[in-house]
Structure formats: C-alpha cells, structure tokens
Amino acid sequence: MSFDATLSLKNAAAATVTMLRLAADLVKSKYIDAASALSTPRTMEITHTIASAPNGVDRHLVKYQKVVLDANSRPQTLTMTKTLTVPRLGIVRSDIDDLLAMDKEFWSVGNTDKMLRNEI
C-alpha cells in the first residue's frame, strides 16, 4: 500500500496545497506542489529505511523543501525533516502517538522563534 498520488495539505494560511507524486519506488516517493514554479519548487519526500533484523529499528522520514529567490535572484532552499525512528520491540502505537502530540505542541510560533534565535 502507498500514499495517494495526490496529497492535499494545509499551509500556514490554511490554504490547501496540492502535492503531486513525481516518482516512487519501494522505499521513497517524491512530491511537488502543483502550484509551484519549476525555478522555485516546493517538494515533499517520504522515505523508509526498514531494518533487516527482527529486533532492528525502522526509520521513516518526511522531508519538505521550499526554494525561494533571494534579493540577487539566487535560489535558496529551506528544508525541514522529521524522522520517526521506531524499534521493532517494546514500542507500541500509543508511544508513537505521545511523541507526535508533543512535537505538534512544541512547534508554536513562540517556540519556533526561539529556535530561530538559537535559544536552548
């Protein structure tokens, strides 16, 4: 089973962004914002690294990138990655849900500003 070929995500303005799948294989799929220009693409990537051992650790990554042109018309890339690293033994879905909820709560405007100011 895979993600849909088209994903609809809300941006900061609560507008729907339509992400179209460009490519996919057994471990990775790549999407692009249908409204973005080729010179300034907004992309999303979903990647899985599956452990070979039954007691291993699986990794699931979502990466967002947005290219903008600076004052000199040079492309600059903003990247955000989220990785979910899940041991196959001992972890249950409620453990994952706890961390997802905490992460969602953390990324408030105030905390994001603190991160951008390099506060610890």
C-alpha positions as CSV (number, residue, x, y, z in Angstrom):
1,M,0.0,0.0,0.0
2,S,1.2,3.5,-0.7
3,F,0.3,7.1,-0.1
4,D,-2.1,8.7,-2.6
5,A,-0.7,10.0,-5.8
6,T,-2.1,13.4,-4.8
7,L,-1.8,14.7,-1.3
8,S,-3.8,17.8,0.0
9,L,-2.0,19.6,2.8
10,K,-2.8,22.9,4.6
11,N,-0.2,25.6,4.7
12,A,0.2,28.4,7.3
13,A,-2.6,30.4,5.8
14,A,-4.9,27.3,6.0
15,A,-5.0,27.2,2.2
16,T,-4.9,23.7,0.5
17,V,-1.6,22.8,-1.2
18,T,-1.9,20.1,-3.7
19,M,1.2,17.8,-3.8
20,L,1.5,15.6,-6.9
21,R,3.7,12.5,-6.8
22,L,6.6,12.8,-9.3
23,A,8.2,9.4,-8.6
24,A,8.1,6.4,-6.3
25,D,9.9,3.2,-5.7
26,L,9.8,0.6,-2.9
27,V,11.4,2.9,-0.3
28,K,10.9,6.5,-1.4
29,S,8.3,8.8,-3.0
30,K,8.8,12.4,-4.1
31,Y,6.0,15.0,-4.5
32,I,5.9,18.6,-5.8
33,D,3.4,21.4,-5.1
34,A,1.3,21.7,-8.2
35,A,1.2,25.5,-7.9
36,S,5.0,26.0,-7.5
37,A,7.2,27.1,-10.4
38,L,10.0,24.9,-11.7
39,S,12.5,27.6,-10.7
40,T,11.1,27.7,-7.1
41,P,9.7,24.3,-6.4
42,R,8.1,23.2,-3.1
43,T,8.7,19.5,-2.7
44,M,8.0,16.7,-0.2
45,E,9.7,13.3,0.1
46,I,8.7,10.2,2.1
47,T,11.4,7.7,2.8
48,H,11.5,4.4,4.7
49,T,14.6,2.5,5.9
50,I,13.5,-0.9,7.1
51,A,15.7,-3.0,9.4
52,S,16.6,-6.4,8.3
53,A,16.8,-7.9,11.8
54,P,13.6,-8.8,13.7
55,N,14.8,-6.7,16.6
56,G,16.0,-3.8,14.5
57,V,15.0,-0.2,14.2
58,D,12.8,1.1,11.3
59,R,13.2,4.7,10.2
60,H,10.5,6.8,8.5
61,L,11.4,10.3,7.1
62,V,9.3,13.1,5.7
63,K,11.3,16.0,4.1
64,Y,9.9,19.3,3.0
65,Q,11.8,21.7,0.8
66,K,10.9,25.2,-0.5
67,V,13.1,27.1,-2.9
68,V,12.9,30.9,-3.0
69,L,14.9,33.5,-4.8
70,D,16.9,35.9,-2.7
71,A,17.4,39.6,-3.4
72,N,20.0,38.7,-6.0
73,S,17.7,36.2,-7.7
74,R,19.8,33.3,-6.4
75,P,17.9,30.2,-5.3
76,Q,17.9,29.5,-1.6
77,T,16.5,26.2,-0.2
78,L,14.6,25.9,3.1
79,T,14.5,22.3,4.4
80,M,12.5,20.6,7.2
81,T,12.9,17.0,8.0
82,K,11.1,14.8,10.5
83,T,12.3,11.3,11.3
84,L,10.4,8.7,13.2
85,T,12.8,6.0,14.5
86,V,10.9,3.0,15.8
87,P,12.5,0.0,17.4
88,R,10.5,-3.2,16.5
89,L,10.5,-4.5,20.1
90,G,8.9,-2.8,23.1
91,I,7.3,0.2,21.3
92,V,3.5,0.4,20.9
93,R,1.4,2.8,18.8
94,S,0.4,4.9,21.9
95,D,4.1,5.6,22.5
96,I,4.4,7.0,18.9
97,D,1.1,9.0,19.4
98,D,2.6,10.6,22.6
99,L,5.7,11.8,20.8
100,L,3.7,13.0,17.7
101,A,1.4,15.0,20.0
102,M,4.3,16.5,21.9
103,D,6.0,17.5,18.7
104,K,2.9,19.2,17.4
105,E,2.5,21.2,20.6
106,F,6.2,22.2,20.6
107,W,6.2,24.0,17.2
108,S,4.2,27.0,18.4
109,V,5.1,30.4,17.0
110,G,6.9,31.4,20.2
111,N,9.0,28.2,20.3
112,T,9.8,28.4,16.6
113,D,11.0,32.0,17.1
114,K,13.2,30.7,20.0
115,M,14.7,28.0,17.8
116,L,15.5,30.6,15.0
117,R,17.2,32.7,17.7
118,N,19.4,29.7,18.6
119,E,18.0,29.5,22.2
120,I,18.5,26.4,24.1
